[in-house]
Amino acid sequence: MRGVALAGSACAASALMAYAVRGRSSTLLAPSIYRGSRHRRSIALTFDDGPSEGTDQLLELLQRHGTPATFFVCGMNVKRLPAVTRATAAAGHEIGNHTYSHSRLYLRSRSFIAGELAAAQAVIAETGGTAPTLFRPPFGARWFGLREAQRQLNLLGVMWTVLGLDWKLPAAGVASRVLAGADNGGIICLHDGRGVSRNPDIRATLEAVGRLIPELQSRGFTFETVSQILCPNN
Ligand SMILES: [Zn+2]
């Protein structure tokens, strides 16, 4: 019996740990939000892993539809494509921190985590002109030390209500996942890069976004940045 009870508590502990690390509503390892106000019919599009060589096309698409978005960029990509980050900021989009090298933070040391966030924050502030206030962990994985690293830089963690899986699904699949999960205050996670790869293929993302914006507008949604959607009386 004792063995069963022990196995049971080990199982509960590992489930709790999995939730702490990956759970979208978890704030156990660092302050984090995953949705905005339910009182407005608004939605936030977010794009991770940029900037990439394909981001300009996404900026054009967003501009054509008058749609603001939030970009969680990697410091290494900003360093490679600073003009794209400047164009993103100049177009009025919000820029968040997505670490320097897109490394998994899970099981890493406190100093590694602090260094990843600080290096990204510095290059983004230098390039885009403003230090981010939002952070999204690569692979959605948090770890010990992230709370202190975020506090040091004044960053709030941002998860999502819908993960578009745009790195593996065709555009139609991405669009239908997002439309099925779209609701008031929703935060949609898509990608304008693929980690820190050069010349990533983001055609599925671009095509999905081109379909999604008019469809969401026809369902009565307006688009906000993450900071706007978090504001209760915007
Ligand atoms: Zn990422």
Residues whose N, C-alpha, C, O or C-beta is under 5 A from the ligand:
A	BS01	ZN	D48 D49 P138 F139
